Amino acid sequence: MKFLILVFLLASFNAFACLNLEGSLAVDGELFKFNQKCDNAKKYSFPLGNFILNMTVEPGNGKIHPVIYSVHEKKGITLTLVTKGDDELTEGTTKEIYAKGEENQPNTIIILKLKNI
C-alpha cells in the first residue's frame, strides 16, 4: 500500500513540471511558429528556416518563469548570432519580446505563451 502511494505521488510531481511553450519568431519579414512541450532548465533548439532559436525556461517563483533565448542564422556551415537575451514569462499570458539585433543584424520579434499542462 505504501509503495502504491509513493508511485502516485511521484507521478503527480512529474505532471506539475510539464509546461507547453507555443509561440512564433519573426525575423527579416519571415514568420515561423512552434509548439513544444518543455521541462524546466532544459535547453531547446528550434530550427526555423535559416534561423535557430535556442531557448531555456528556468524554474521560477509561482507562475513567473525566467526565459533565456538566442537566435542564430545559418549561413552555409557557419552560425551568426542575430540576437540574445532574457525575459520573464507568466503562465497563461502571451509575451511579446522585441529583441534588438546585434551589429548588422535584423531586429527580432519573439511571441511566447507558456501553459502549465
N, CA, C and O atoms as a Tinker XYZ file with bonds, in Angstrom:
   468  protein
     1  N      0.824000   -1.190000    0.000000    73     2
     2  CA     0.000000    0.000000    0.000000    64     1     3
     3  C      0.874000    1.262000    0.000000    63     2     4     5
     4  O      0.607000    2.214000   -0.733000    81     3
     5  N      1.927000    1.251000    0.839000    73     3     6
     6  CA     2.826000    2.409000    0.881000    64     5     7
     7  C      3.538000    2.609000   -0.456000    63     6     8     9
     8  O      3.754000    3.739000   -0.893000    81     7
     9  N      3.895000    1.509000   -1.092000    73     7    10
    10  CA     4.560000    1.595000   -2.385000    64     9    11
    11  C      3.630000    2.225000   -3.425000    63    10    12    13
    12  O      4.068000    3.053000   -4.224000    81    11
    13  N      2.385000    1.848000   -3.420000    73    11    14
    14  CA     1.401000    2.388000   -4.360000    64    13    15
    15  C      1.207000    3.890000   -4.158000    63    14    16    17
    16  O      1.112000    4.640000   -5.130000    81    15
    17  N      1.150000    4.324000   -2.916000    73    15    18
    18  CA     1.020000    5.759000   -2.615000    64    17    19
    19  C      2.253000    6.514000   -3.095000    63    18    20    21
    20  O      2.137000    7.602000   -3.659000    81    19
    21  N      3.424000    5.944000   -2.875000    73    19    22
    22  CA     4.665000    6.576000   -3.326000    64    21    23
    23  C      4.695000    6.721000   -4.855000    63    22    24    25
    24  O      5.115000    7.756000   -5.372000    81    23
    25  N      4.256000    5.696000   -5.564000    73    23    26
    26  CA     4.225000    5.759000   -7.029000    64    25    27
    27  C      3.280000    6.857000   -7.492000    63    26    28    29
    28  O      3.620000    7.603000   -8.410000    81    27
    29  N      2.101000    6.980000   -6.883000    73    27    30
    30  CA     1.151000    8.031000   -7.263000    64    29    31
    31  C      1.707000    9.422000   -6.965000    63    30    32    33
    32  O      1.494000   10.350000   -7.745000    81    31
    33  N      2.408000    9.576000   -5.858000    73    31    34
    34  CA     3.000000   10.875000   -5.534000    64    33    35
    35  C      4.073000   11.266000   -6.542000    63    34    36    37
    36  O      4.109000   12.410000   -6.997000    81    35
    37  N      4.948000   10.325000   -6.896000    73    35    38
    38  CA     5.992000   10.626000   -7.874000    64    37    39
    39  C      5.402000   10.943000   -9.241000    63    38    40    41
    40  O      5.901000   11.825000   -9.939000    81    39
    41  N      4.362000   10.245000   -9.627000    73    39    42
    42  CA     3.716000   10.518000  -10.919000    64    41    43
    43  C      3.067000   11.899000  -10.921000    63    42    44    45
    44  O      3.091000   12.585000  -11.943000    81    43
    45  N      2.493000   12.315000   -9.806000    73    43    46
    46  CA     1.849000   13.624000   -9.769000    64    45    47
    47  C      2.877000   14.756000   -9.760000    63    46    48    49
    48  O      2.598000   15.826000  -10.300000    81    47
    49  N      4.051000   14.557000   -9.167000    73    47    50
    50  CA     5.084000   15.595000   -9.197000    64    49    51
    51  C      5.565000   15.847000  -10.621000    63    50    52    53
    52  O      5.815000   16.993000  -10.992000    81    51
    53  N      5.697000   14.793000  -11.423000    73    51    54
    54  CA     6.106000   14.966000  -12.816000    64    53    55
    55  C      5.060000   15.727000  -13.608000    63    54    56    57
    56  O      5.409000   16.483000  -14.515000    81    55
    57  N      3.802000   15.550000  -13.295000    73    55    58
    58  CA     2.748000   16.254000  -14.025000    64    57    59
    59  C      2.813000   17.752000  -13.779000    63    58    60    61
    60  O      2.492000   18.534000  -14.674000    81    59
    61  N      3.218000   18.168000  -12.592000    73    59    62
    62  CA     3.295000   19.594000  -12.300000    64    61    63
    63  C      4.476000   20.260000  -13.005000    63    62    64    65
    64  O      4.473000   21.478000  -13.183000    81    63
    65  N      5.464000   19.503000  -13.400000    73    63    66
    66  CA     6.651000   20.086000  -14.005000    64    65    67
    67  C      6.505000   20.303000  -15.510000    63    66    68    69
    68  O      7.358000   20.950000  -16.117000    81    67
    69  N      5.450000   19.780000  -16.122000    73    67    70
    70  CA     5.298000   19.882000  -17.567000    64    69    71
    71  C      4.717000   21.231000  -17.970000    63    70    72    73
    72  O      3.719000   21.694000  -17.417000    81    71
    73  N      5.364000   21.839000  -18.939000    73    71    74
    74  CA     4.909000   23.111000  -19.483000    64    73    75
    75  C      4.784000   22.974000  -20.989000    63    74    76    77
    76  O      5.491000   22.178000  -21.607000    81    75
    77  N      3.894000   23.744000  -21.573000    73    75    78
    78  CA     3.756000   23.794000  -23.022000    64    77    79
    79  C      4.142000   25.197000  -23.479000    63    78    80    81
    80  O      3.585000   26.186000  -23.003000    81    79
    81  N      5.083000   25.279000  -24.391000    73    79    82
    82  CA     5.570000   26.546000  -24.903000    64    81    83
    83  C      5.139000   26.659000  -26.354000    63    82    84    85
    84  O      5.529000   25.842000  -27.188000    81    83
    85  N      4.340000   27.663000  -26.652000    73    83    86
    86  CA     3.957000   27.903000  -28.040000    64    85    87
    87  C      4.264000   29.347000  -28.372000    63    86    88    89
    88  O      4.212000   30.227000  -27.513000    81    87
    89  N      4.583000   29.572000  -29.625000    73    87    90
    90  CA     4.915000   30.931000  -29.999000    64    89    91
    91  C      5.344000   31.052000  -31.435000    63    90    92    93
    92  O      5.150000   30.149000  -32.250000    81    91
    93  N      5.936000   32.197000  -31.726000    73    91    94
    94  CA     6.410000   32.458000  -33.082000    64    93    95
    95  C      7.667000   33.318000  -33.035000    63    94    96    97
    96  O      7.946000   34.005000  -32.052000    81    95
    97  N      8.409000   33.254000  -34.126000    73    95    98
    98  CA     9.630000   34.025000  -34.303000    64    97    99
    99  C      9.504000   34.778000  -35.615000    63    98   100   101
   100  O      9.236000   34.174000  -36.653000    81    99
   101  N      9.693000   36.088000  -35.579000    73    99   102
   102  CA     9.651000   36.910000  -36.785000    64   101   103
   103  C     11.000000   37.591000  -36.955000    63   102   104   105
   104  O     11.428000   38.373000  -36.106000    81   103
   105  N     11.667000   37.280000  -38.075000    73   103   106
   106  CA    12.968000   37.866000  -38.393000    64   105   107
   107  C     12.975000   38.203000  -39.883000    63   106   108   109
   108  O     12.627000   37.364000  -40.714000    81   107
   109  N     13.367000   39.421000  -40.215000    73   107   110
   110  CA    13.513000   39.820000  -41.618000    64   109   111
   111  C     12.258000   39.561000  -42.451000    63   110   112   113
   112  O     12.362000   39.156000  -43.609000    81   111
   113  N     11.089000   39.787000  -41.886000    73   111   114
   114  CA     9.849000   39.596000  -42.624000    64   113   115
   115  C      9.396000   38.151000  -42.724000    63   114   116   117
   116  O      8.362000   37.878000  -43.334000    81   115
   117  N     10.131000   37.227000  -42.148000    73   115   118
   118  CA     9.748000   35.816000  -42.149000    64   117   119
   119  C      9.121000   35.475000  -40.803000    63   118   120   121
   120  O      9.599000   35.933000  -39.765000    81   119
   121  N      8.064000   34.682000  -40.809000    73   119   122
   122  CA     7.369000   34.291000  -39.583000    64   121   123
   123  C      7.393000   32.777000  -39.457000    63   122   124   125
   124  O      7.026000   32.057000  -40.386000    81   123
   125  N      7.828000   32.306000  -38.301000    73   123   126
   126  CA     7.900000   30.877000  -38.026000    64   125   127
   127  C      7.154000   30.599000  -36.725000    63   126   128   129
   128  O      7.286000   31.355000  -35.762000    81   127
   129  N      6.372000   29.520000  -36.687000    73   127   130
   130  CA     5.630000   29.153000  -35.480000    64   129   131
   131  C      6.155000   27.841000  -34.930000    63   130   132   133
   132  O      6.667000   27.000000  -35.668000    81   131
   133  N      6.019000   27.678000  -33.604000    73   131   134
   134  CA     6.429000   26.440000  -32.948000    64   133   135
   135  C      5.500000   26.163000  -31.774000    63   134   136   137
   136  O      4.856000   27.068000  -31.244000    81   135
   137  N      5.445000   24.901000  -31.382000    73   135   138
   138  CA     4.653000   24.445000  -30.242000    64   137   139
   139  C      5.395000   23.261000  -29.650000    63   138   140   141
   140  O      5.590000   22.252000  -30.328000    81   139
   141  N      5.812000   23.368000  -28.395000    73   139   142
   142  CA     6.696000   22.355000  -27.811000    64   141   143
   143  C      6.382000   22.146000  -26.339000    63   142   144   145
   144  O      6.230000   23.108000  -25.587000    81   143
   145  N      6.285000   20.892000  -25.933000    73   143   146
   146  CA     6.228000   20.565000  -24.507000    64   145   147
   147  C      7.642000   20.727000  -23.973000    63   146   148   149
   148  O      8.594000   20.253000  -24.594000    81   147
   149  N      7.793000   21.385000  -22.837000    73   147   150
   150  CA     9.145000   21.609000  -22.323000    64   149   151
   151  C      9.195000   21.392000  -20.819000    63   150   152   153
   152  O      8.190000   21.488000  -20.115000    81   151
   153  N     10.378000   21.102000  -20.365000    73   151   154
   154  CA    10.661000   20.935000  -18.941000    64   153   155
   155  C     11.536000   22.094000  -18.492000    63   154   156   157
   156  O     12.250000   22.693000  -19.296000    81   155
   157  N     11.476000   22.403000  -17.210000    73   155   158
   158  CA    12.294000   23.480000  -16.663000    64   157   159
   159  C     13.776000   23.144000  -16.769000    63   158   160   161
   160  O     14.184000   21.994000  -16.606000    81   159
   161  N     14.568000   24.170000  -17.045000    73   159   162
   162  CA    16.033000   24.120000  -17.058000    64   161   163
   163  C     16.618000   23.226000  -18.155000    63   162   164   165
   164  O     17.784000   22.841000  -18.066000    81   163
   165  N     15.841000   22.887000  -19.181000    73   163   166
   166  CA    16.385000   22.160000  -20.330000    64   165   167
   167  C     16.495000   23.125000  -21.499000    63   166   168   169
   168  O     15.637000   23.986000  -21.699000    81   167
   169  N     17.556000   22.968000  -22.261000    73   167   170
   170  CA    17.769000   23.830000  -23.423000    64   169   171
   171  C     17.093000   23.207000  -24.644000    63   170   172   173
   172  O     17.270000   22.022000  -24.924000    81   171
   173  N     16.321000   24.014000  -25.364000    73   171   174
   174  CA    15.627000   23.569000  -26.561000    64   173   175
   175  C     16.116000   24.386000  -27.745000    63   174   176   177
   176  O     16.355000   25.587000  -27.625000    81   175
   177  N     16.263000   23.726000  -28.894000    73   175   178
   178  CA    16.652000   24.389000  -30.134000    64   177   179
   179  C     15.563000   24.146000  -31.166000    63   178   180   181
   180  O     15.166000   23.007000  -31.415000    81   179
   181  N     15.087000   25.232000  -31.762000    73   179   182
   182  CA    14.053000   25.156000  -32.779000    64   181   183
   183  C     14.659000   25.596000  -34.108000    63   182   184   185
   184  O     14.928000   26.785000  -34.282000    81   183
   185  N     14.885000   24.678000  -35.055000    73   183   186
   186  CA    15.347000   25.092000  -36.382000    64   185   187
   187  C     14.162000   25.657000  -37.160000    63   186   188   189
   188  O     13.211000   24.931000  -37.448000    81   187
   189  N     14.207000   26.930000  -37.498000    73   187   190
   190  CA    13.105000   27.617000  -38.153000    64   189   191
   191  C     13.638000   28.284000  -39.421000    63   190   192   193
   192  O     14.135000   29.409000  -39.373000    81   191
   193  N     13.534000   27.597000  -40.539000    73   191   194
   194  CA    14.066000   28.137000  -41.788000    64   193   195
   195  C     15.569000   28.270000  -41.702000    63   194   196   197
   196  O     16.260000   27.304000  -41.377000    81   195
   197  N     16.090000   29.468000  -41.993000    73   195   198
   198  CA    17.530000   29.727000  -41.893000    64   197   199
   199  C     17.954000   30.129000  -40.491000    63   198   200   201
   200  O     19.121000   30.450000  -40.268000    81   199
   201  N     17.031000   30.118000  -39.547000    73   199   202
   202  CA    17.322000   30.578000  -38.191000    64   201   203
   203  C     17.179000   29.440000  -37.194000    63   202   204   205
   204  O     16.423000   28.493000  -37.414000    81   203
   205  N     17.914000   29.547000  -36.097000    73   203   206
   206  CA    17.818000   28.586000  -34.998000    64   205   207
   207  C     17.530000   29.377000  -33.728000    63   206   208   209
   208  O     18.301000   30.255000  -33.344000    81   207
   209  N     16.414000   29.056000  -33.083000    73   207   210
   210  CA    16.041000   29.686000  -31.815000    64   209   211
   211  C     16.421000   28.733000  -30.698000    63   210   212   213
   212  O     15.882000   27.629000  -30.615000    81   211
   213  N     17.346000   29.147000  -29.836000    73   211   214
   214  CA    17.739000   28.379000  -28.655000    64   213   215
   215  C     17.053000   29.000000  -27.451000    63   214   216   217
   216  O     17.089000   30.217000  -27.270000    81   215
   217  N     16.428000   28.164000  -26.624000    73   215   218
   218  CA    15.651000   28.699000  -25.523000    64   217   219
   219  C     15.706000   27.772000  -24.312000    63   218   220   221
   220  O     15.665000   26.549000  -24.440000    81   219
   221  N     15.800000   28.382000  -23.146000    73   219   222
   222  CA    15.746000   27.653000  -21.877000    64   221   223
   223  C     14.742000   28.344000  -20.975000    63   222   224   225
   224  O     14.827000   29.551000  -20.749000    81   223
   225  N     13.780000   27.568000  -20.454000    73   223   226
   226  CA    12.820000   28.078000  -19.483000    64   225   227
   227  C     13.272000   27.602000  -18.117000    63   226   228   229
   228  O     13.309000   26.402000  -17.843000    81   227
   229  N     13.615000   28.553000  -17.263000    73   227   230
   230  CA    14.116000   28.231000  -15.930000    64   229   231
   231  C     12.949000   28.084000  -14.950000    63   230   232   233
   232  O     11.893000   28.681000  -15.160000    81   231
   233  N     13.127000   27.292000  -13.876000    73   231   234
   234  CA    12.089000   27.239000  -12.852000    64   233   235
   235  C     11.969000   28.596000  -12.175000    63   234   236   237
   236  O     12.974000   29.245000  -11.888000    81   235
   237  N     10.761000   29.011000  -11.927000    73   235   238
   238  CA    10.568000   30.341000  -11.362000    64   237   239
   239  C      9.791000   30.304000  -10.062000    63   238   240   241
   240  O      9.548000   29.246000   -9.482000    81   239
   241  N      9.410000   31.487000   -9.626000    73   239   242
   242  CA     8.606000   31.623000   -8.417000    64   241   243
   243  C      7.135000   31.651000   -8.821000    63   242   244   245
   244  O      6.685000   32.588000   -9.481000    81   243
   245  N      6.400000   30.640000   -8.431000    73   243   246
   246  CA     4.982000   30.594000   -8.767000    64   245   247
   247  C      4.776000   30.439000  -10.258000    63   246   248   249
   248  O      5.265000   29.482000  -10.858000    81   247
   249  N      4.054000   31.371000  -10.861000    73   247   250
   250  CA     3.726000   31.286000  -12.278000    64   249   251
   251  C      4.663000   32.106000  -13.158000    63   250   252   253
   252  O      4.447000   32.180000  -14.368000    81   251
   253  N      5.683000   32.713000  -12.596000    73   251   254
   254  CA     6.625000   33.525000  -13.367000    64   253   255
   255  C      7.906000   32.727000  -13.574000    63   254   256   257
   256  O      8.534000   32.271000  -12.619000    81   255
   257  N      8.286000   32.567000  -14.859000    73   255   258
   258  CA     9.464000   31.777000  -15.209000    64   257   259
   259  C     10.425000   32.628000  -16.040000    63   258   260   261
   260  O     10.010000   33.230000  -17.030000    81   259
   261  N     11.704000   32.688000  -15.652000    73   259   262
   262  CA    12.699000   33.362000  -16.499000    64   261   263
   263  C     12.966000   32.526000  -17.753000    63   262   264   265
   264  O     12.981000   31.296000  -17.695000    81   263
   265  N     13.174000   33.191000  -18.870000    73   263   266
   266  CA    13.493000   32.514000  -20.128000    64   265   267
   267  C     14.754000   33.161000  -20.714000    63   266   268   269
   268  O     14.888000   34.385000  -20.737000    81   267
   269  N     15.665000   32.318000  -21.182000    73   267   270
   270  CA    16.905000   32.777000  -21.809000    64   269   271
   271  C     16.848000   32.321000  -23.265000    63   270   272   273
   272  O     16.573000   31.153000  -23.540000    81   271
   273  N     17.109000   33.244000  -24.202000    73   271   274
   274  CA    16.976000   32.911000  -25.615000    64   273   275
   275  C     18.153000   33.457000  -26.415000    63   274   276   277
   276  O     18.829000   34.403000  -26.010000    81   275
   277  N     18.369000   32.826000  -27.562000    73   275   278
   278  CA    19.325000   33.335000  -28.541000    64   277   279
   279  C     18.846000   32.887000  -29.920000    63   278   280   281
   280  O     18.271000   31.809000  -30.073000    81   279
   281  N     19.093000   33.728000  -30.911000    73   279   282
   282  CA    18.718000   33.431000  -32.288000    64   281   283
   283  C     19.985000   33.491000  -33.129000    63   282   284   285
   284  O     20.727000   34.473000  -33.087000    81   283
   285  N     20.224000   32.425000  -33.894000    73   283   286
   286  CA    21.371000   32.354000  -34.792000    64   285   287
   287  C     20.862000   32.174000  -36.216000    63   286   288   289
   288  O     19.796000   31.602000  -36.440000    81   287
   289  N     21.635000   32.667000  -37.171000    73   287   290
   290  CA    21.306000   32.466000  -38.582000    64   289   291
   291  C     22.322000   31.514000  -39.191000    63   290   292   293
   292  O     23.529000   31.651000  -38.993000    81   291
   293  N     21.797000   30.537000  -39.946000    73   291   294
   294  CA    22.672000   29.589000  -40.641000    64   293   295
   295  C     23.071000   30.194000  -41.983000    63   294   296   297
   296  O     22.212000   30.516000  -42.804000    81   295
   297  N     24.352000   30.344000  -42.198000    73   295   298
   298  CA    24.891000   30.813000  -43.478000    64   297   299
   299  C     25.923000   29.789000  -43.925000    63   298   300   301
   300  O     27.082000   29.833000  -43.513000    81   299
   301  N     25.487000   28.876000  -44.768000    73   299   302
   302  CA    26.387000   27.791000  -45.179000    64   301   303
   303  C     26.658000   26.879000  -43.999000    63   302   304   305
   304  O     25.743000   26.258000  -43.458000    81   303
   305  N     27.917000   26.802000  -43.606000    73   303   306
   306  CA    28.270000   25.954000  -42.456000    64   305   307
   307  C     28.569000   26.782000  -41.209000    63   306   308   309
   308  O     29.008000   26.241000  -40.194000    81   307
   309  N     28.335000   28.090000  -41.280000    73   307   310
   310  CA    28.611000   28.946000  -40.126000    64   309   311
   311  C     27.306000   29.431000  -39.497000    63   310   312   313
   312  O     26.279000   29.542000  -40.165000    81   311
   313  N     27.372000   29.712000  -38.214000    73   311   314
   314  CA    26.248000   30.281000  -37.478000    64   313   315
   315  C     26.609000   31.706000  -37.074000    63   314   316   317
   316  O     27.686000   31.958000  -36.533000    81   315
   317  N     25.694000   32.629000  -37.342000    73   315   318
   318  CA    25.893000   34.029000  -36.988000    64   317   319
   319  C     24.869000   34.403000  -35.930000    63   318   320   321
   320  O     23.676000   34.153000  -36.105000    81   319
   321  N     25.319000   34.996000  -34.839000    73   319   322
   322  CA    24.418000   35.416000  -33.784000    64   321   323
   323  C     23.584000   36.600000  -34.262000    63   322   324   325
   324  O     24.131000   37.619000  -34.686000    81   323
   325  N     22.263000   36.467000  -34.194000    73   323   326
   326  CA    21.354000   37.545000  -34.571000    64   325   327
   327  C     21.004000   38.364000  -33.336000    63   326   328   329
   328  O     21.124000   39.589000  -33.347000    81   327
   329  N     20.571000   37.694000  -32.275000    73   327   330
   330  CA    20.234000   38.374000  -31.024000    64   329   331
   331  C     20.242000   37.375000  -29.876000    63   330   332   333
   332  O     20.150000   36.166000  -30.091000    81   331
   333  N     20.352000   37.884000  -28.669000    73   331   334
   334  CA    20.258000   37.046000  -27.472000    64   333   335
   335  C     19.745000   37.904000  -26.331000    63   334   336   337
   336  O     19.818000   39.132000  -26.378000    81   335
   337  N     19.228000   37.247000  -25.310000    73   335   338
   338  CA    18.732000   37.992000  -24.165000    64   337   339
   339  C     17.962000   37.098000  -23.210000    63   338   340   341
   340  O     17.990000   35.872000  -23.318000    81   339
   341  N     17.274000   37.735000  -22.275000    73   339   342
   342  CA    16.460000   37.013000  -21.314000    64   341   343
   343  C     15.261000   37.874000  -20.950000    63   342   344   345
   344  O     15.286000   39.093000  -21.114000    81   343
   345  N     14.224000   37.237000  -20.460000    73   343   346
   346  CA    12.991000   37.919000  -20.074000    64   345   347
   347  C     12.244000   37.009000  -19.110000    63   346   348   349
   348  O     12.727000   35.932000  -18.760000    81   347
   349  N     11.070000   37.446000  -18.685000    73   347   350
   350  CA    10.246000   36.638000  -17.789000    64   349   351
   351  C      8.912000   36.343000  -18.450000    63   350   352   353
   352  O      8.297000   37.216000  -19.062000    81   351
   353  N      8.469000   35.083000  -18.317000    73   351   354
   354  CA     7.177000   34.663000  -18.842000    64   353   355
   355  C      6.244000   34.355000  -17.683000    63   354   356   357
   356  O      6.653000   33.770000  -16.680000    81   355
   357  N      4.990000   34.753000  -17.830000    73   355   358
   358  CA     3.959000   34.413000  -16.857000    64   357   359
   359  C      3.058000   33.368000  -17.482000    63   358   360   361
   360  O      2.588000   33.541000  -18.607000    81   359
   361  N      2.813000   32.279000  -16.758000    73   359   362
   362  CA     1.977000   31.207000  -17.282000    64   361   363
   363  C      0.604000   31.735000  -17.671000    63   362   364   365
   364  O     -0.019000   32.490000  -16.924000    81   363
   365  N      0.139000   31.327000  -18.850000    73   363   366
   366  CA    -1.197000   31.674000  -19.303000    64   365   367
   367  C     -1.318000   33.002000  -20.032000    63   366   368   369
   368  O     -2.393000   33.318000  -20.540000    81   367
   369  N     -0.256000   33.785000  -20.098000    73   367   370
   370  CA    -0.317000   35.062000  -20.802000    64   369   371
   371  C      0.680000   35.055000  -21.966000    63   370   372   373
   372  O      1.690000   34.352000  -21.941000    81   371
   373  N      0.366000   35.854000  -22.976000    73   371   374
   374  CA     1.236000   35.970000  -24.142000    64   373   375
   375  C      2.236000   37.094000  -23.920000    63   374   376   377
   376  O      1.868000   38.184000  -23.481000    81   375
   377  N      3.489000   36.829000  -24.220000    73   375   378
   378  CA     4.567000   37.815000  -24.043000    64   377   379
   379  C      5.203000   38.089000  -25.396000    63   378   380   381
   380  O      5.612000   37.161000  -26.094000    81   379
   381  N      5.286000   39.355000  -25.767000    73   379   382
   382  CA     5.971000   39.754000  -26.988000    64   381   383
   383  C      7.338000   40.329000  -26.611000    63   382   384   385
   384  O      7.427000   41.278000  -25.833000    81   383
   385  N      8.373000   39.758000  -27.156000    73   383   386
   386  CA     9.737000   40.203000  -26.884000    64   385   387
   387  C     10.276000   40.845000  -28.154000    63   386   388   389
   388  O     10.398000   40.190000  -29.189000    81   387
   389  N     10.594000   42.126000  -28.065000    73   387   390
   390  CA    11.201000   42.847000  -29.174000    64   389   391
   391  C     12.698000   42.897000  -28.914000    63   390   392   393
   392  O     13.163000   43.652000  -28.059000    81   391
   393  N     13.449000   42.093000  -29.652000    73   391   394
   394  CA    14.888000   41.963000  -29.409000    64   393   395
   395  C     15.671000   42.712000  -30.487000    63   394   396   397
   396  O     15.509000   42.468000  -31.683000    81   395
   397  N     16.515000   43.620000  -30.034000    73   395   398
   398  CA    17.365000   44.364000  -30.957000    64   397   399
   399  C     18.459000   43.439000  -31.462000    63   398   400   401
   400  O     19.067000   42.697000  -30.690000    81   399
   401  N     18.702000   43.492000  -32.761000    73   399   402
   402  CA    19.722000   42.646000  -33.374000    64   401   403
   403  C     21.122000   43.100000  -33.019000    63   402   404   405
   404  O     21.351000   44.264000  -32.691000    81   403
   405  N     22.049000   42.170000  -33.090000    73   403   406
   406  CA    23.455000   42.511000  -32.918000    64   405   407
   407  C     23.877000   43.425000  -34.075000    63   406   408   409
   408  O     23.078000   43.687000  -34.974000    81   407
   409  N     25.108000   43.906000  -34.060000    73   407   410
   410  CA    25.579000   44.815000  -35.106000    64   409   411
   411  C     25.411000   44.189000  -36.495000    63   410   412   413
   412  O     25.849000   43.063000  -36.731000    81   411
   413  N     24.777000   44.925000  -37.407000    73   411   414
   414  CA    24.498000   44.500000  -38.787000    64   413   415
   415  C     23.549000   43.305000  -38.870000    63   414   416   417
   416  O     23.559000   42.577000  -39.863000    81   415
   417  N     22.732000   43.097000  -37.840000    73   415   418
   418  CA    21.757000   42.010000  -37.835000    64   417   419
   419  C     20.356000   42.593000  -37.674000    63   418   420   421
   420  O     20.202000   43.665000  -37.088000    81   419
   421  N     19.331000   41.906000  -38.185000    73   419   422
   422  CA    17.962000   42.432000  -38.093000    64   421   423
   423  C     17.394000   42.303000  -36.682000    63   422   424   425
   424  O     17.839000   41.479000  -35.883000    81   423
   425  N     16.397000   43.142000  -36.401000    73   423   426
   426  CA    15.668000   43.025000  -35.140000    64   425   427
   427  C     14.752000   41.812000  -35.207000    63   426   428   429
   428  O     14.382000   41.354000  -36.288000    81   427
   429  N     14.395000   41.303000  -34.041000    73   427   430
   430  CA    13.621000   40.079000  -33.953000    64   429   431
   431  C     12.433000   40.282000  -33.027000    63   430   432   433
   432  O     12.530000   40.979000  -32.017000    81   431
   433  N     11.306000   39.666000  -33.381000    73   431   434
   434  CA    10.131000   39.655000  -32.501000    64   433   435
   435  C      9.857000   38.201000  -32.143000    63   434   436   437
   436  O      9.661000   37.357000  -33.018000    81   435
   437  N      9.846000   37.926000  -30.851000    73   435   438
   438  CA     9.549000   36.579000  -30.352000    64   437   439
   439  C      8.272000   36.677000  -29.531000    63   438   440   441
   440  O      8.207000   37.438000  -28.566000    81   439
   441  N      7.260000   35.911000  -29.909000    73   439   442
   442  CA     5.992000   35.883000  -29.177000    64   441   443
   443  C      5.887000   34.520000  -28.509000    63   442   444   445
   444  O      5.963000   33.489000  -29.177000    81   443
   445  N      5.711000   34.514000  -27.180000    73   443   446
   446  CA     5.698000   33.270000  -26.414000    64   445   447
   447  C      4.469000   33.194000  -25.511000    63   446   448   449
   448  O      4.015000   34.201000  -24.966000    81   447
   449  N      3.947000   31.992000  -25.368000    73   447   450
   450  CA     2.885000   31.740000  -24.398000    64   449   451
   451  C      3.228000   30.428000  -23.700000    63   450   452   453
   452  O      3.447000   29.404000  -24.346000    81   451
   453  N      3.270000   30.477000  -22.387000    73   451   454
   454  CA     3.640000   29.341000  -21.568000    64   453   455
   455  C      2.395000   28.856000  -20.828000    63   454   456   457
   456  O      1.721000   29.634000  -20.152000    81   455
   457  N      2.095000   27.557000  -20.962000    73   455   458
   458  CA     0.936000   26.975000  -20.278000    64   457   459
   459  C      1.377000   25.799000  -19.442000    63   458   460   461
   460  O      2.227000   25.013000  -19.861000    81   459
   461  N      0.809000   25.675000  -18.272000    73   459   462
   462  CA     1.070000   24.521000  -17.410000    64   461   463
   463  C      0.130000   23.412000  -17.834000    63   462   464   465
   464  O     -1.083000   23.612000  -17.892000    81   463
   465  N      0.688000   22.221000  -18.138000    73   463   466
   466  CA    -0.162000   21.099000  -18.537000    64   465   467
   467  C     -0.074000   19.967000  -17.561000    63   466   468
   468  O     -0.728000   18.941000  -17.745000    81   467
